[in-house]
Amino acid sequence: MSDQEAAPLQTAPFDARFPNTNQTKHCWQNYVDYYKCINARGEDFAPCKQFWRNYHSLCPNGWVEKWDTQREAGENPSNFEI
Amino acid sequence: MSFAAFVRANPALGPLFLFAGGGCAAAVTYPMYLLRTHPEILVDRKNNPEPWNRVQQHENIKLINVNPEFYNGRRGMDNRRY
């Protein structure tokens, strides 16, 4: 093996709000929560990073890119405030 | 003649009306109950825009729970809102 210490492998933990196979809303909720967290607490607030990791595990990359482009253009319909 | 008089005249049809009537009542009230309590159904966009967020981490929202210890073990867990 090339690296002696592998980085700990993790994924998004179980969320009782989304117990079924369809994790679409889980993905969207984490995306929105990350940006709400960033807006409320600033970019360097460490606990926000858990939302970032969760939505990168759960969401298809195409969705993340589409939402990011929409968000930068101000066209994302989700509410990232409060 | 009235409904009660008809049933009294044909008592063998009593159970039919009982079960069919019960089924009709259930077919009407069960969807109404779901509209009020199910965490994934959005009815009131202004006052309750995200009904799934009221589900606690130790709550099971599926019909049957084969492993209640899993959910009971999550009792103290904090809700990961933003």
Backbone of each chain as nested JSON, in Angstrom:
{
  "chains": [
    {"id": "A", "residues": [
      {"number": 1, "name": "MET", "atoms": {"N": [0.843, -1.197, 0.0], "CA": [0.0, 0.0, 0.0], "C": [0.87, 1.235, 0.0]}},
      {"number": 2, "name": "SER", "atoms": {"N": [0.41, 2.265, -0.671], "CA": [1.247, 3.464, -0.806], "C": [1.252, 4.261, 0.489]}},
      {"number": 3, "name": "ASP", "atoms": {"N": [0.063, 4.493, 1.107], "CA": [0.107, 5.262, 2.362], "C": [-0.104, 4.336, 3.551]}},
      {"number": 4, "name": "GLN", "atoms": {"N": [0.732, 4.51, 4.573], "CA": [0.645, 3.694, 5.778], "C": [-0.597, 4.027, 6.567]}},
      {"number": 5, "name": "GLU", "atoms": {"N": [-0.906, 5.359, 6.728], "CA": [-2.095, 5.733, 7.481], "C": [-3.14, 6.239, 6.51]}},
      {"number": 6, "name": "ALA", "atoms": {"N": [-4.211, 5.468, 6.346], "CA": [-5.301, 5.942, 5.494], "C": [-6.136, 6.941, 6.275]}},
      {"number": 7, "name": "ALA", "atoms": {"N": [-6.623, 7.951, 5.585], "CA": [-7.503, 8.924, 6.242], "C": [-8.79, 8.205, 6.643]}},
      {"number": 8, "name": "PRO", "atoms": {"N": [-9.389, 8.58, 7.779], "CA": [-10.62, 7.883, 8.201], "C": [-11.736, 8.087, 7.166]}},
      {"number": 9, "name": "LEU", "atoms": {"N": [-12.344, 6.977, 6.76], "CA": [-13.4, 7.059, 5.758], "C": [-14.733, 7.254, 6.467]}},
      {"number": 10, "name": "GLN", "atoms": {"N": [-15.493, 8.256, 5.998], "CA": [-16.768, 8.547, 6.638], "C": [-17.802, 8.791, 5.571]}},
      {"number": 11, "name": "THR", "atoms": {"N": [-19.079, 8.741, 5.994], "CA": [-20.113, 9.194, 5.094], "C": [-21.157, 9.917, 5.929]}},
      {"number": 12, "name": "ALA", "atoms": {"N": [-22.215, 10.391, 5.271], "CA": [-23.242, 11.115, 6.017], "C": [-23.918, 10.161, 6.989]}},
      {"number": 13, "name": "PRO", "atoms": {"N": [-24.044, 10.514, 8.271], "CA": [-24.664, 9.612, 9.236], "C": [-26.166, 9.515, 9.028]}},
      {"number": 14, "name": "PHE", "atoms": {"N": [-26.766, 8.532, 9.655], "CA": [-28.203, 8.312, 9.547], "C": [-28.954, 9.507, 10.128]}},
      {"number": 15, "name": "ASP", "atoms": {"N": [-29.985, 9.941, 9.419], "CA": [-30.813, 11.033, 9.896], "C": [-32.249, 10.529, 9.954]}},
      {"number": 16, "name": "ALA", "atoms": {"N": [-32.844, 10.575, 11.168], "CA": [-34.18, 10.003, 11.333], "C": [-35.239, 10.746, 10.53]}},
      {"number": 17, "name": "ARG", "atoms": {"N": [-34.933, 11.984, 10.099], "CA": [-35.9, 12.714, 9.283], "C": [-36.031, 12.112, 7.895]}},
      {"number": 18, "name": "PHE", "atoms": {"N": [-35.0, 11.366, 7.458], "CA": [-34.992, 10.82, 6.101], "C": [-34.603, 9.347, 6.165]}},
      {"number": 19, "name": "PRO", "atoms": {"N": [-35.525, 8.482, 6.662], "CA": [-35.123, 7.093, 6.872], "C": [-35.213, 6.23, 5.629]}},
      {"number": 20, "name": "ASN", "atoms": {"N": [-35.817, 6.728, 4.564], "CA": [-36.081, 5.873, 3.413], "C": [-34.944, 5.904, 2.408]}},
      {"number": 21, "name": "THR", "atoms": {"N": [-35.093, 5.083, 1.372], "CA": [-34.026, 4.972, 0.376], "C": [-33.835, 6.291, -0.362]}},
      {"number": 22, "name": "ASN", "atoms": {"N": [-34.898, 7.03, -0.572], "CA": [-34.805, 8.279, -1.302], "C": [-34.193, 9.346, -0.41]}},
      {"number": 23, "name": "GLN", "atoms": {"N": [-32.946, 9.704, -0.704], "CA": [-32.217, 10.653, 0.136], "C": [-32.142, 12.04, -0.49]}},
      {"number": 24, "name": "THR", "atoms": {"N": [-32.995, 12.291, -1.456], "CA": [-32.966, 13.587, -2.156], "C": [-33.096, 14.746, -1.188]}},
      {"number": 25, "name": "LYS", "atoms": {"N": [-34.112, 14.663, -0.308], "CA": [-34.327, 15.774, 0.593], "C": [-33.194, 15.896, 1.598]}},
      {"number": 26, "name": "HIS", "atoms": {"N": [-32.59, 14.776, 1.966], "CA": [-31.459, 14.795, 2.888], "C": [-30.323, 15.589, 2.268]}},
      {"number": 27, "name": "CYS", "atoms": {"N": [-30.056, 15.314, 0.972], "CA": [-29.008, 16.018, 0.242], "C": [-29.307, 17.507, 0.201]}},
      {"number": 28, "name": "TRP", "atoms": {"N": [-30.541, 17.847, -0.18], "CA": [-30.905, 19.256, -0.303], "C": [-30.852, 19.963, 1.044]}},
      {"number": 29, "name": "GLN", "atoms": {"N": [-31.315, 19.281, 2.086], "CA": [-31.34, 19.885, 3.413], "C": [-29.926, 20.201, 3.882]}},
      {"number": 30, "name": "ASN", "atoms": {"N": [-28.978, 19.274, 3.621], "CA": [-27.598, 19.536, 4.031], "C": [-26.992, 20.69, 3.243]}},
      {"number": 31, "name": "TYR", "atoms": {"N": [-27.313, 20.754, 1.938], "CA": [-26.783, 21.854, 1.127], "C": [-27.265, 23.186, 1.676]}},
      {"number": 32, "name": "VAL", "atoms": {"N": [-28.593, 23.272, 1.91], "CA": [-29.157, 24.524, 2.412], "C": [-28.621, 24.838, 3.808]}},
      {"number": 33, "name": "ASP", "atoms": {"N": [-28.515, 23.808, 4.663], "CA": [-28.039, 24.048, 6.027], "C": [-26.606, 24.529, 6.035]}},
      {"number": 34, "name": "TYR", "atoms": {"N": [-25.764, 24.004, 5.123], "CA": [-24.379, 24.471, 5.076], "C": [-24.34, 25.958, 4.77]}},
      {"number": 35, "name": "TYR", "atoms": {"N": [-25.096, 26.389, 3.741], "CA": [-25.019, 27.811, 3.391], "C": [-25.71, 28.699, 4.41]}},
      {"number": 36, "name": "LYS", "atoms": {"N": [-26.739, 28.169, 5.08], "CA": [-27.336, 28.943, 6.177], "C": [-26.324, 29.111, 7.295]}},
      {"number": 37, "name": "CYS", "atoms": {"N": [-25.595, 28.021, 7.589], "CA": [-24.582, 28.038, 8.651], "C": [-23.494, 29.043, 8.309]}},
      {"number": 38, "name": "ILE", "atoms": {"N": [-23.033, 29.009, 7.062], "CA": [-22.001, 29.943, 6.617], "C": [-22.47, 31.377, 6.742]}},
      {"number": 39, "name": "ASN", "atoms": {"N": [-23.715, 31.626, 6.29], "CA": [-24.223, 32.991, 6.344], "C": [-24.381, 33.467, 7.761]}},
      {"number": 40, "name": "ALA", "atoms": {"N": [-24.763, 32.529, 8.67], "CA": [-25.034, 32.963, 10.035], "C": [-23.765, 33.053, 10.868]}},
      {"number": 41, "name": "ARG", "atoms": {"N": [-22.848, 32.083, 10.706], "CA": [-21.703, 32.016, 11.606], "C": [-20.379, 32.343, 10.956]}},
      {"number": 42, "name": "GLY", "atoms": {"N": [-20.365, 32.621, 9.681], "CA": [-19.091, 32.914, 9.045], "C": [-18.472, 31.668, 8.448]}},
      {"number": 43, "name": "GLU", "atoms": {"N": [-17.536, 31.879, 7.511], "CA": [-17.018, 30.751, 6.75], "C": [-16.117, 29.833, 7.544]}},
      {"number": 44, "name": "ASP", "atoms": {"N": [-15.522, 30.325, 8.627], "CA": [-14.536, 29.494, 9.302], "C": [-15.105, 28.786, 10.512]}},
      {"number": 45, "name": "PHE", "atoms": {"N": [-16.409, 28.802, 10.688], "CA": [-17.011, 28.138, 11.844], "C": [-16.958, 26.641, 11.596]}},
      {"number": 46, "name": "ALA", "atoms": {"N": [-16.161, 25.927, 12.396], "CA": [-15.839, 24.532, 12.086], "C": [-17.035, 23.589, 12.019]}},
      {"number": 47, "name": "PRO", "atoms": {"N": [-18.017, 23.646, 12.919], "CA": [-19.119, 22.684, 12.823], "C": [-19.913, 22.762, 11.526]}},
      {"number": 48, "name": "CYS", "atoms": {"N": [-19.801, 23.879, 10.777], "CA": [-20.518, 23.95, 9.504], "C": [-19.986, 22.921, 8.523]}},
      {"number": 49, "name": "LYS", "atoms": {"N": [-18.712, 22.525, 8.733], "CA": [-18.056, 21.651, 7.768], "C": [-18.754, 20.306, 7.673]}},
      {"number": 50, "name": "GLN", "atoms": {"N": [-19.437, 19.884, 8.77], "CA": [-20.138, 18.594, 8.737], "C": [-21.226, 18.614, 7.676]}},
      {"number": 51, "name": "PHE", "atoms": {"N": [-21.914, 19.73, 7.522], "CA": [-22.928, 19.829, 6.474], "C": [-22.282, 19.742, 5.101]}},
      {"number": 52, "name": "TRP", "atoms": {"N": [-21.114, 20.39, 4.974], "CA": [-20.401, 20.341, 3.695], "C": [-20.057, 18.908, 3.34]}},
      {"number": 53, "name": "ARG", "atoms": {"N": [-19.521, 18.158, 4.325], "CA": [-19.165, 16.751, 4.067], "C": [-20.394, 15.941, 3.733]}},
      {"number": 54, "name": "ASN", "atoms": {"N": [-21.497, 16.185, 4.455], "CA": [-22.715, 15.416, 4.201], "C": [-23.236, 15.646, 2.801]}},
      {"number": 55, "name": "TYR", "atoms": {"N": [-23.327, 16.911, 2.363], "CA": [-23.925, 17.081, 1.044], "C": [-22.994, 16.632, -0.052]}},
      {"number": 56, "name": "HIS", "atoms": {"N": [-21.675, 16.681, 0.182], "CA": [-20.792, 16.12, -0.833], "C": [-20.874, 14.613, -0.902]}},
      {"number": 57, "name": "SER", "atoms": {"N": [-21.217, 13.944, 0.22], "CA": [-21.425, 12.495, 0.159], "C": [-22.741, 12.147, -0.489]}},
      {"number": 58, "name": "LEU", "atoms": {"N": [-23.787, 12.924, -0.179], "CA": [-25.125, 12.514, -0.572], "C": [-25.526, 12.976, -1.961]}},
      {"number": 59, "name": "CYS", "atoms": {"N": [-25.093, 14.177, -2.353], "CA": [-25.646, 14.77, -3.564], "C": [-24.845, 14.377, -4.79]}},
      {"number": 60, "name": "PRO", "atoms": {"N": [-25.519, 14.127, -5.898], "CA": [-24.81, 13.942, -7.165], "C": [-24.044, 15.215, -7.505]}},
      {"number": 61, "name": "ASN", "atoms": {"N": [-22.844, 15.043, -8.064], "CA": [-22.008, 16.212, -8.324], "C": [-22.685, 17.196, -9.268]}},
      {"number": 62, "name": "GLY", "atoms": {"N": [-23.475, 16.644, -10.217], "CA": [-24.162, 17.533, -11.163], "C": [-25.104, 18.479, -10.452]}},
      {"number": 63, "name": "TRP", "atoms": {"N": [-25.798, 17.968, -9.438], "CA": [-26.724, 18.815, -8.691], "C": [-25.972, 19.907, -7.954]}},
      {"number": 64, "name": "VAL", "atoms": {"N": [-24.822, 19.513, -7.313], "CA": [-24.054, 20.49, -6.545], "C": [-23.573, 21.602, -7.466]}},
      {"number": 65, "name": "GLU", "atoms": {"N": [-23.094, 21.214, -8.651], "CA": [-22.615, 22.254, -9.575], "C": [-23.755, 23.14, -10.034]}},
      {"number": 66, "name": "LYS", "atoms": {"N": [-24.906, 22.523, -10.356], "CA": [-26.04, 23.31, -10.819], "C": [-26.488, 24.28, -9.74]}},
      {"number": 67, "name": "TRP", "atoms": {"N": [-26.598, 23.788, -8.491], "CA": [-27.036, 24.673, -7.42], "C": [-26.02, 25.765, -7.149]}},
      {"number": 68, "name": "ASP", "atoms": {"N": [-24.719, 25.421, -7.263], "CA": [-23.696, 26.445, -7.032], "C": [-23.779, 27.53, -8.091]}},
      {"number": 69, "name": "THR", "atoms": {"N": [-23.973, 27.131, -9.365], "CA": [-24.085, 28.154, -10.417], "C": [-25.307, 29.012, -10.164]}},
      {"number": 70, "name": "GLN", "atoms": {"N": [-26.431, 28.354, -9.776], "CA": [-27.639, 29.129, -9.5], "C": [-27.426, 30.088, -8.336]}},
      {"number": 71, "name": "ARG", "atoms": {"N": [-26.718, 29.592, -7.322], "CA": [-26.527, 30.414, -6.129], "C": [-25.656, 31.616, -6.448]}},
      {"number": 72, "name": "GLU", "atoms": {"N": [-24.615, 31.386, -7.282], "CA": [-23.76, 32.525, -7.61], "C": [-24.476, 33.532, -8.474]}},
      {"number": 73, "name": "ALA", "atoms": {"N": [-25.43, 33.04, -9.292], "CA": [-26.197, 33.986, -10.113], "C": [-27.366, 34.568, -9.35]}},
      {"number": 74, "name": "GLY", "atoms": {"N": [-27.541, 34.15, -8.095], "CA": [-28.654, 34.661, -7.318], "C": [-29.983, 34.061, -7.71]}},
      {"number": 75, "name": "GLU", "atoms": {"N": [-29.95, 32.895, -8.433], "CA": [-31.2, 32.342, -8.934], "C": [-31.648, 31.109, -8.176]}},
      {"number": 76, "name": "ASN", "atoms": {"N": [-30.91, 30.715, -7.153], "CA": [-31.299, 29.497, -6.44], "C": [-32.528, 29.78, -5.592]}},
      {"number": 77, "name": "PRO", "atoms": {"N": [-33.623, 29.025, -5.821], "CA": [-34.869, 29.354, -5.132], "C": [-34.857, 29.039, -3.636]}},
      {"number": 78, "name": "SER", "atoms": {"N": [-33.857, 28.254, -3.159], "CA": [-33.846, 27.938, -1.733], "C": [-33.5, 29.175, -0.926]}},
      {"number": 79, "name": "ASN", "atoms": {"N": [-33.982, 29.203, 0.291], "CA": [-33.736, 30.346, 1.166], "C": [-32.513, 30.052, 2.012]}},
      {"number": 80, "name": "PHE", "atoms": {"N": [-31.403, 30.791, 1.762], "CA": [-30.175, 30.544, 2.52], "C": [-30.018, 31.489, 3.686]}},
      {"number": 81, "name": "GLU", "atoms": {"N": [-31.062, 32.238, 4.024], "CA": [-30.96, 33.161, 5.154], "C": [-31.52, 32.512, 6.413]}},
      {"number": 82, "name": "ILE", "atoms": {"N": [-31.441, 33.196, 7.511], "CA": [-31.866, 32.754, 8.84], "C": [-31.07, 31.519, 9.247]}}
    ]},
    {"id": "B", "residues": [
      {"number": 1, "name": "MET", "atoms": {"N": [-88.195, 3.521, 1.476], "CA": [-88.173, 3.528, 2.95], "C": [-86.83, 4.004, 3.451]}},
      {"number": 2, "name": "SER", "atoms": {"N": [-86.742, 4.267, 4.749], "CA": [-85.495, 4.832, 5.276], "C": [-84.434, 3.734, 5.338]}},
      {"number": 3, "name": "PHE", "atoms": {"N": [-83.211, 4.166, 5.545], "CA": [-82.087, 3.226, 5.604], "C": [-82.255, 2.269, 6.77]}},
      {"number": 4, "name": "ALA", "atoms": {"N": [-82.617, 2.761, 7.94], "CA": [-82.766, 1.902, 9.123], "C": [-83.882, 0.886, 8.903]}},
      {"number": 5, "name": "ALA", "atoms": {"N": [-84.967, 1.346, 8.272], "CA": [-86.078, 0.421, 8.032], "C": [-85.65, -0.657, 7.036]}},
      {"number": 6, "name": "PHE", "atoms": {"N": [-84.853, -0.263, 6.038], "CA": [-84.376, -1.241, 5.046], "C": [-83.503, -2.299, 5.703]}},
      {"number": 7, "name": "VAL", "atoms": {"N": [-82.61, -1.876, 6.591], "CA": [-81.726, -2.843, 7.25], "C": [-82.52, -3.742, 8.173]}},
      {"number": 8, "name": "ARG", "atoms": {"N": [-83.54, -3.142, 8.835], "CA": [-84.352, -3.981, 9.722], "C": [-85.118, -5.017, 8.91]}},
      {"number": 9, "name": "ALA", "atoms": {"N": [-85.494, -4.658, 7.682], "CA": [-86.229, -5.601, 6.833], "C": [-85.309, -6.666, 6.25]}},
      {"number": 10, "name": "ASN", "atoms": {"N": [-84.041, -6.368, 6.079], "CA": [-83.063, -7.33, 5.544], "C": [-81.858, -7.397, 6.456]}},
      {"number": 11, "name": "PRO", "atoms": {"N": [-82.006, -8.053, 7.598], "CA": [-80.908, -8.003, 8.583], "C": [-79.636, -8.692, 8.109]}},
      {"number": 12, "name": "ALA", "atoms": {"N": [-79.765, -9.58, 7.126], "CA": [-78.548, -10.249, 6.648], "C": [-77.586, -9.285, 5.981]}},
      {"number": 13, "name": "LEU", "atoms": {"N": [-78.115, -8.145, 5.547], "CA": [-77.236, -7.17, 4.882], "C": [-76.526, -6.257, 5.864]}},
      {"number": 14, "name": "GLY", "atoms": {"N": [-76.836, -6.441, 7.146], "CA": [-76.226, -5.581, 8.159], "C": [-74.718, -5.556, 8.102]}},
      {"number": 15, "name": "PRO", "atoms": {"N": [-74.074, -6.726, 8.178], "CA": [-72.591, -6.722, 8.157], "C": [-72.028, -6.092, 6.896]}},
      {"number": 16, "name": "LEU", "atoms": {"N": [-72.726, -6.249, 5.787], "CA": [-72.249, -5.644, 4.534], "C": [-72.107, -4.136, 4.699]}},
      {"number": 17, "name": "PHE", "atoms": {"N": [-73.194, -3.516, 5.234], "CA": [-73.141, -2.058, 5.398], "C": [-72.107, -1.659, 6.425]}},
      {"number": 18, "name": "LEU", "atoms": {"N": [-71.96, -2.526, 7.444], "CA": [-70.967, -2.232, 8.476], "C": [-69.575, -2.144, 7.881]}},
      {"number": 19, "name": "PHE", "atoms": {"N": [-69.179, -3.228, 7.18], "CA": [-67.811, -3.276, 6.693], "C": [-67.578, -2.306, 5.54]}},
      {"number": 20, "name": "ALA", "atoms": {"N": [-68.559, -2.226, 4.624], "CA": [-68.379, -1.302, 3.502], "C": [-68.372, 0.138, 4.01]}},
      {"number": 21, "name": "GLY", "atoms": {"N": [-69.26, 0.431, 4.966], "CA": [-69.29, 1.785, 5.523], "C": [-68.016, 2.111, 6.265]}},
      {"number": 22, "name": "GLY", "atoms": {"N": [-67.516, 1.116, 7.032], "CA": [-66.247, 1.323, 7.723], "C": [-65.124, 1.571, 6.746]}},
      {"number": 23, "name": "GLY", "atoms": {"N": [-65.11, 0.813, 5.654], "CA": [-64.077, 1.008, 4.642], "C": [-64.148, 2.384, 4.02]}},
      {"number": 24, "name": "CYS", "atoms": {"N": [-65.361, 2.86, 3.722], "CA": [-65.509, 4.204, 3.14], "C": [-65.051, 5.262, 4.131]}},
      {"number": 25, "name": "ALA", "atoms": {"N": [-65.423, 5.071, 5.394], "CA": [-65.005, 6.053, 6.404], "C": [-63.48, 6.09, 6.509]}},
      {"number": 26, "name": "ALA", "atoms": {"N": [-62.86, 4.902, 6.498], "CA": [-61.4, 4.857, 6.561], "C": [-60.778, 5.503, 5.331]}},
      {"number": 27, "name": "ALA", "atoms": {"N": [-61.382, 5.276, 4.162], "CA": [-60.828, 5.833, 2.925], "C": [-60.882, 7.346, 2.935]}},
      {"number": 28, "name": "VAL", "atoms": {"N": [-61.792, 7.894, 3.705], "CA": [-61.869, 9.36, 3.786], "C": [-60.976, 9.895, 4.888]}},
      {"number": 29, "name": "THR", "atoms": {"N": [-61.019, 9.232, 6.059], "CA": [-60.299, 9.826, 7.19], "C": [-58.804, 9.559, 7.16]}},
      {"number": 30, "name": "TYR", "atoms": {"N": [-58.348, 8.441, 6.586], "CA": [-56.909, 8.16, 6.625], "C": [-56.092, 9.182, 5.842]}},
      {"number": 31, "name": "PRO", "atoms": {"N": [-56.465, 9.528, 4.627], "CA": [-55.713, 10.597, 3.948], "C": [-55.767, 11.924, 4.69]}},
      {"number": 32, "name": "MET", "atoms": {"N": [-56.897, 12.241, 5.311], "CA": [-56.953, 13.498, 6.059], "C": [-55.991, 13.454, 7.24]}},
      {"number": 33, "name": "TYR", "atoms": {"N": [-55.916, 12.288, 7.911], "CA": [-54.995, 12.123, 9.021], "C": [-53.553, 12.286, 8.545]}},
      {"number": 34, "name": "LEU", "atoms": {"N": [-53.243, 11.675, 7.398], "CA": [-51.888, 11.794, 6.859], "C": [-51.557, 13.24, 6.54]}},
      {"number": 35, "name": "LEU", "atoms": {"N": [-52.52, 13.98, 5.96], "CA": [-52.261, 15.381, 5.648], "C": [-51.901, 16.147, 6.902]}},
      {"number": 36, "name": "ARG", "atoms": {"N": [-52.515, 15.768, 8.023], "CA": [-52.223, 16.506, 9.243], "C": [-50.917, 16.086, 9.887]}},
      {"number": 37, "name": "THR", "atoms": {"N": [-50.59, 14.783, 9.864], "CA": [-49.471, 14.34, 10.693], "C": [-48.229, 13.87, 9.949]}},
      {"number": 38, "name": "HIS", "atoms": {"N": [-48.326, 13.514, 8.663], "CA": [-47.159, 12.915, 8.02], "C": [-46.065, 13.958, 7.797]}},
      {"number": 39, "name": "PRO", "atoms": {"N": [-44.808, 13.614, 8.147], "CA": [-43.754, 14.636, 8.074], "C": [-43.304, 15.0, 6.671]}},
      {"number": 40, "name": "GLU", "atoms": {"N": [-43.752, 14.278, 5.644], "CA": [-43.277, 14.625, 4.309], "C": [-44.321, 15.356, 3.489]}},
      {"number": 41, "name": "ILE", "atoms": {"N": [-45.505, 15.591, 4.049], "CA": [-46.578, 16.226, 3.27], "C": [-46.652, 17.683, 3.668]}},
      {"number": 42, "name": "LEU", "atoms": {"N": [-46.499, 18.55, 2.681], "CA": [-46.5, 19.98, 2.928], "C": [-47.887, 20.517, 2.617]}},
      {"number": 43, "name": "VAL", "atoms": {"N": [-48.599, 21.031, 3.649], "CA": [-49.914, 21.599, 3.369], "C": [-49.921, 23.112, 3.538]}},
      {"number": 44, "name": "ASP", "atoms": {"N": [-49.154, 23.574, 4.548], "CA": [-49.222, 24.989, 4.862], "C": [-47.856, 25.597, 4.6]}},
      {"number": 45, "name": "ARG", "atoms": {"N": [-47.705, 26.243, 3.432], "CA": [-46.365, 26.697, 3.065], "C": [-45.884, 27.843, 3.913]}},
      {"number": 46, "name": "LYS", "atoms": {"N": [-46.844, 28.65, 4.456], "CA": [-46.374, 29.817, 5.193], "C": [-45.989, 29.448, 6.614]}},
      {"number": 47, "name": "ASN", "atoms": {"N": [-46.877, 28.693, 7.31], "CA": [-46.632, 28.472, 8.73], "C": [-45.791, 27.247, 9.02]}},
      {"number": 48, "name": "ASN", "atoms": {"N": [-45.76, 26.268, 8.129], "CA": [-45.011, 25.051, 8.4], "C": [-44.315, 24.593, 7.123]}},
      {"number": 49, "name": "PRO", "atoms": {"N": [-43.297, 25.321, 6.695], "CA": [-42.72, 25.044, 5.377], "C": [-41.878, 23.785, 5.308]}},
      {"number": 50, "name": "GLU", "atoms": {"N": [-41.395, 23.273, 6.479], "CA": [-40.542, 22.082, 6.429], "C": [-41.002, 21.107, 7.495]}},
      {"number": 51, "name": "PRO", "atoms": {"N": [-42.079, 20.383, 7.238], "CA": [-42.655, 19.552, 8.306], "C": [-41.755, 18.405, 8.738]}},
      {"number": 52, "name": "TRP", "atoms": {"N": [-40.777, 18.022, 7.914], "CA": [-39.906, 16.908, 8.312], "C": [-38.941, 17.315, 9.396]}},
      {"number": 53, "name": "ASN", "atoms": {"N": [-38.776, 18.618, 9.62], "CA": [-37.821, 19.049, 10.637], "C": [-38.33, 18.878, 12.052]}},
      {"number": 54, "name": "ARG", "atoms": {"N": [-39.615, 18.492, 12.202], "CA": [-40.1, 18.273, 13.561], "C": [-39.819, 16.845, 14.019]}},
      {"number": 55, "name": "VAL", "atoms": {"N": [-39.307, 15.977, 13.122], "CA": [-39.018, 14.593, 13.499], "C": [-37.759, 14.569, 14.356]}},
      {"number": 56, "name": "GLN", "atoms": {"N": [-37.851, 14.0, 15.558], "CA": [-36.673, 13.911, 16.427], "C": [-35.811, 12.728, 16.011]}},
      {"number": 57, "name": "GLN", "atoms": {"N": [-34.54, 12.751, 16.418], "CA": [-33.604, 11.71, 15.962], "C": [-33.912, 10.343, 16.549]}},
      {"number": 58, "name": "HIS", "atoms": {"N": [-34.75, 10.276, 17.605], "CA": [-35.074, 8.966, 18.154], "C": [-36.452, 8.505, 17.718]}},
      {"number": 59, "name": "GLU", "atoms": {"N": [-37.062, 9.257, 16.768], "CA": [-38.404, 8.912, 16.32], "C": [-38.342, 8.034, 15.088]}},
      {"number": 60, "name": "ASN", "atoms": {"N": [-39.244, 7.05, 15.012], "CA": [-39.354, 6.239, 13.813], "C": [-40.604, 6.645, 13.057]}},
      {"number": 61, "name": "ILE", "atoms": {"N": [-40.469, 7.033, 11.794], "CA": [-41.646, 7.461, 11.059], "C": [-42.122, 6.407, 10.074]}},
      {"number": 62, "name": "LYS", "atoms": {"N": [-41.485, 5.24, 10.064], "CA": [-41.948, 4.187, 9.17], "C": [-43.069, 3.417, 9.858]}},
      {"number": 63, "name": "LEU", "atoms": {"N": [-43.694, 2.51, 9.124], "CA": [-44.856, 1.804, 9.652], "C": [-44.449, 0.803, 10.729]}},
      {"number": 64, "name": "ILE", "atoms": {"N": [-43.422, -0.011, 10.435], "CA": [-43.017, -1.066, 11.359], "C": [-41.582, -0.827, 11.777]}},
      {"number": 65, "name": "ASN", "atoms": {"N": [-41.305, -1.038, 13.054], "CA": [-39.961, -0.84, 13.578], "C": [-39.441, -2.178, 14.051]}},
      {"number": 66, "name": "VAL", "atoms": {"N": [-38.521, -2.812, 13.252], "CA": [-38.051, -4.147, 13.622], "C": [-36.983, -4.09, 14.679]}},
      {"number": 67, "name": "ASN", "atoms": {"N": [-36.336, -2.918, 14.846], "CA": [-35.193, -2.826, 15.741], "C": [-35.331, -1.605, 16.633]}},
      {"number": 68, "name": "PRO", "atoms": {"N": [-36.227, -1.645, 17.634], "CA": [-36.464, -0.436, 18.437], "C": [-35.253, 0.007, 19.25]}},
      {"number": 69, "name": "GLU", "atoms": {"N": [-34.294, -0.933, 19.511], "CA": [-33.132, -0.52, 20.301], "C": [-32.305, 0.517, 19.569]}},
      {"number": 70, "name": "PHE", "atoms": {"N": [-32.301, 0.421, 18.247], "CA": [-31.53, 1.4, 17.481], "C": [-32.059, 2.799, 17.729]}},
      {"number": 71, "name": "TYR", "atoms": {"N": [-33.389, 2.938, 17.632], "CA": [-33.962, 4.266, 17.824], "C": [-33.869, 4.703, 19.274]}},
      {"number": 72, "name": "ASN", "atoms": {"N": [-34.077, 3.771, 20.225], "CA": [-34.009, 4.169, 21.624], "C": [-32.612, 4.626, 22.003]}},
      {"number": 73, "name": "GLY", "atoms": {"N": [-31.596, 4.031, 21.357], "CA": [-30.237, 4.452, 21.64], "C": [-29.924, 5.851, 21.148]}},
      {"number": 74, "name": "ARG", "atoms": {"N": [-30.785, 6.401, 20.285], "CA": [-30.52, 7.728, 19.743], "C": [-31.236, 8.81, 20.526]}},
      {"number": 75, "name": "ARG", "atoms": {"N": [-31.675, 8.496, 21.735], "CA": [-32.551, 9.433, 22.418], "C": [-31.9, 10.77, 22.716]}},
      {"number": 76, "name": "GLY", "atoms": {"N": [-30.636, 10.771, 23.123], "CA": [-30.078, 12.057, 23.535], "C": [-29.519, 12.876, 22.402]}},
      {"number": 77, "name": "MET", "atoms": {"N": [-29.506, 12.288, 21.206], "CA": [-28.805, 12.912, 20.078], "C": [-29.379, 14.276, 19.751]}},
      {"number": 78, "name": "ASP", "atoms": {"N": [-28.508, 15.205, 19.4], "CA": [-29.028, 16.537, 19.076], "C": [-29.42, 16.6, 17.608]}},
      {"number": 79, "name": "ASN", "atoms": {"N": [-30.43, 17.385, 17.352], "CA": [-30.931, 17.525, 15.989], "C": [-29.968, 18.378, 15.189]}},
      {"number": 80, "name": "ARG", "atoms": {"N": [-29.541, 17.848, 14.051], "CA": [-28.572, 18.599, 13.266], "C": [-29.273, 19.599, 12.376]}},
      {"number": 81, "name": "ARG", "atoms": {"N": [-29.758, 20.665, 12.989], "CA": [-30.28, 21.748, 12.159], "C": [-29.108, 22.661, 11.862]}},
      {"number": 82, "name": "TYR", "atoms": {"N": [-29.283, 23.659, 11.025], "CA": [-28.136, 24.513, 10.716], "C": [-27.652, 25.07, 12.018]}}
    ]}
  ]
}
